[in-house]
Amino acid sequence: MNARLALLGSVTPGATESEVFRLALGHAVGELSALGGTVHLRGPMSALRLVSSAGLPPALTRSWEIVDQEGPLAPARALQQGRGVWVPLSPDAPREAAWPGTGSPEEVAWPGTGFAALPVFSGRRSIGALTVLAGERGEPTREHWDFLRDVVAWTEDRMAQAPPPSGPSQAEPGGERLRQALKEVQVGSWDWDIRNGDLSWDEAALALYGTRPTEFTGRIDNWMRIVHPDDLAPTLAAAQRAILDHSVYEAEYRVRRLDGTWGWTQARGRATYDERGEPLRMIGVGWESNEFRTARDALSRALRHMSDGFLAVDDEWRITFANLEAERFLGFSEEELFGRLLWDLPATRQVPGLKESCLQAGAEEKPAGFDVYIADCRRRLHVRLVPGPDGRTLYFQDVTEKRRLAQERQAAERAAAERAVRIAELTTELAKATTSRDVVDAVARRVLPPFAASGLMVQVAEGNRLHHVGAVGYPRDFVALLDSRPRASTGDPAWDTIATGLPLFMSSAHEYAARYPELADFPTRGEKKSWAFLPLTASGHTFGVCVVSFDRPRLLDDEERALLTTITALVAQSLERARLYDAEHTRSRELQRSLLPQALPDLPACTAAARYLPAGQGADVGGDWYDIIPLSGGQVALVVGDVMGHGLPEAATMGRLRTAVHTLADLELPPDEILGHLNDIVGGMGEASYATCLYALYDPTTRVCSIARAGHPPPALVRPDGTVHFPEPDADPPLGAAKPPFETVELEVPEGSLLVLYTDGLVESATREIDEGMAELARLLGAAHADGTAVDLERLCDRLTAGLLPADQQAADDAAFLVARLHALPADRMAAWSLPDDPKAASQARRHVREQLAAWDLDDLSPTTELLVSELVGNVVRHARGPVRLRLLHTTELICEVYDGSQTMPRIRHAADTDEGGRGLQLISALSSRWGARYTPTGKCIWTEQSLRGAAEPADVLFLNPADFDEDWEALL
């Protein structure tokens, strides 16, 4: 079995269906020692059409060319059951019962013991059956059934790869051509009832399809019998497709004529449908598509007189045909050449390698071509050998001049290709170049080596001076000499090139000195001996010069000069773009840096250092920022944020947000409310605007730090023992996408702890996940604490920068970080008292102030502070409600705070000359360096700040002694 399957497996895909069926039946019948076999394919309605048979005479097959697929026969049973079936022929029963024919008396009884049939599938759909008539061995064994299944599987595979039927015509006529064709041939019409299989042909159709009127039964079976087996399946598939798609049915297939030959026909038709869309009938026409013409004589004449040599030889390489050119080359007439062995001719023996090449190509049985060279006459021939069914044909052509021209063309193409490659490489490099330095580096890498040049200098004109852009291969002192050198009145090759817009080539130092005697020492100082001064022109304006120089005398040819000029045009475009980028990038960096804090404030609550690190070269400015905002009561706000994206709009957005944060922080709002307002601001900028932010509020009096963040990485807290902690409040979405309220986390921070705020550019990159970056940040902070580096915050910033953003790695994103050491206010620098809610509260407040300032050795501030306290407490008693509380904080300034239970904020106003009140806040503003009010959970706090240096007091209040008015201070006000 394996040998037969191996033989079938060796059949090349693409065999016709009839060849596939013949091979399958031959091996199936042989393996089972059967009497014969058949292959049936599905047709329209319930008909199975016999398309191939083996070992069975026509007397047996004639009666079952068409089989009802719904009947009890073996092929039908295989289709019905979807598997192999065995239908025995009982010795006692009539043989035709197992496979009945027409039922006529002339029917021949079937020999053998039974039928083994298996269905044939295309995908999941059964399309036919393979049946074997068993001999004396009876029902197949299990091994035989397995073999039959393998044969059917091979058949299904090869049917899928079989070529479609190809008609004799190359193009199907359409439109007017089709109508003209139909006039010239006999056209038959047909009408097929799809529901019951009735078929009607007119007289022309009967003649076209080779059917006598007496043999026509009016059933679709008539048509199936006359279609070539190879064409039946694709033709039926085309009809089925047209019915399902409600499209035109078009097919070309072979039909059996009355004389037994096969002829090509074409058919076109269209189906009709009922109101439910069910197909009713298909009506169409058919015509013969054979082309009644022959081109043998015309072809022979064309071959005879063609300009190339043409020979035909048989399988033994004896000449059977030679045209005139072949006669000339071989030196004999066609009559003399006929029957002679090709290798016996003198002309062929003079061609080295001709016989060997022809024999090798002929043995491979496929077309081959090769060149041969005839040394005597210096001719080169191209020989093409094509195998055929009756021998081989040889074409030979004199290609001597053709090959010479081809070699010259190839050399020119290679040179052009090399130039194109160089230009393409340079173009690619220039496309990547962002800055002017990038452009110079790209030219140095891609232009200097191919020309064996040793120097490059690029300069641009600004006013009457040439400014240096970049140089390679020149001494530094010579470059410095030429940078910003004014225009010489006696001539200069660089300025002459810019003025004329034309390249200037000098092949030696002697030529340079002859042209520019005043600059005769330049070749020696620049260590160069030949030059190409090339203008940089973009948008019709020459703005600079590119100098390519050599360390030896060099006379460039026309092609090299043209290539350099072309390259310089590309360089000029890129350099102009890079200069615009440089200018814009510089402005963007300056704008961004102007929007960042110029210096960090020196506050009692914290000492800080910060870094802003722009993205690597080629990246636009970003929107990262940081800030420290001093607030009332010694509090401080630490802020870091990142506007998503890069460019001037993002930098401008960063400035707007930083200003908004300052404004909101001055309102003394809690962190979550500040982020809520920022979210509204960003949301109003448009759908594409998003930003992240972290806002931390530190109160040195309580050592509590309140943190809220919107889409931002958590801060790093380094405790005094060196442990690093990342407090992580719930991660709210970025500003512009979040929905308030924001989560706030409060931490009690030990004295001297470090709080590190940063943007994602510090810890995240294309090669490092943010979790890995945060772990590395924690490691660096812990190591810096251990070795003492963390004591100096500036050194700590440098260490973090070197560890997370090394200089040799180009960053793709901006990074900003802020390191703050937090300090608590000592308890002996704070004092607080509760006051009664009555007019006596002012005198008590003044007494507390005098005593506490004396304890702090701040007696000089006592008069002013008592006035401030009296005014603040008096306003509370008169306009607000209790409880009333007084607090003094001794920091770098003296802070006085008065708390009450009202949330009505004081407002300063101008009092008229006749008003008895309204001047209290003006008095507070005059006596304090800064004052304000903030909301508290139970009301508000009004606060003032005084400098400890004892600022001069207003002259109009210096005469007052608050101690003299302890009892009726309110009456005085």
Secondary structure by P-SEA (a helix, b strand, c coil): caaaaaaaaaccccccaaaaaaaaaaaaaaaacccccbbbbbcccbbbbbcccccccccccccccccccccccaaaaaaaacbbbbbbbcccccccccccccccccbbbbcccbbbbbbbbccccccccccccccccccccaaaaaaaaaaaaaaaaaaaacccccccccccccaaaaaaaaaabbbbbbbbccccbbbbbcaaaaaaaccccccccccaaaaaaaccccaaaaaaaaaaaaaaacccccccccccccccbbbbbbbbbbbbbccccccccccbbbbbccccccaaaaaaaaaacccbbbbbbccccccccccaaaaaaaccccccccccccccccccccccaaaaaaaaaaaaccccccccccccccbbbbbbbbbccccbbbbbbbaaaaaaaaaaaaaaaaaaaaaaaaaaaaaaaaaacccaaaaaaaaaacccccccccbbbbbbbcccbbbbcccccccaaaaaaaccccccccccaaaaaaaacbbbbbccaaaaaaaccccccccccccccbbbbccccccccccbbbbbbbccbbbbcaaaaaaaaaaaaaaaaaaaaaaaaaaaaaaaaaaaaaacccccccccccccccccccccccccccccccccccccccbbbbbbbbcccccaaaaaaaaaaaaaaaaaaaacccaaaaaaaaaaaaaaccccccccbbbbbbbccccbbbbbbccccbbbbbcccbbbbbbccccccccccccccbbbbbbbcccbbbbbbbcccccccccccaaaaaaaaaaaaaaaaaacccccaaaaaaaaaaacccccccccbbbbbbbbbbbbcccccbbbbbbccccaaaaaaaaaaaaaaaaaccccaaaaaaaaaaaaaaaaaccccccbbbbbbbccbbbbbbbccccbbbbbbbbcccccccaaaaaaaaacccccccccccbbbbbbbbbcccccccccccccccccccccccccc
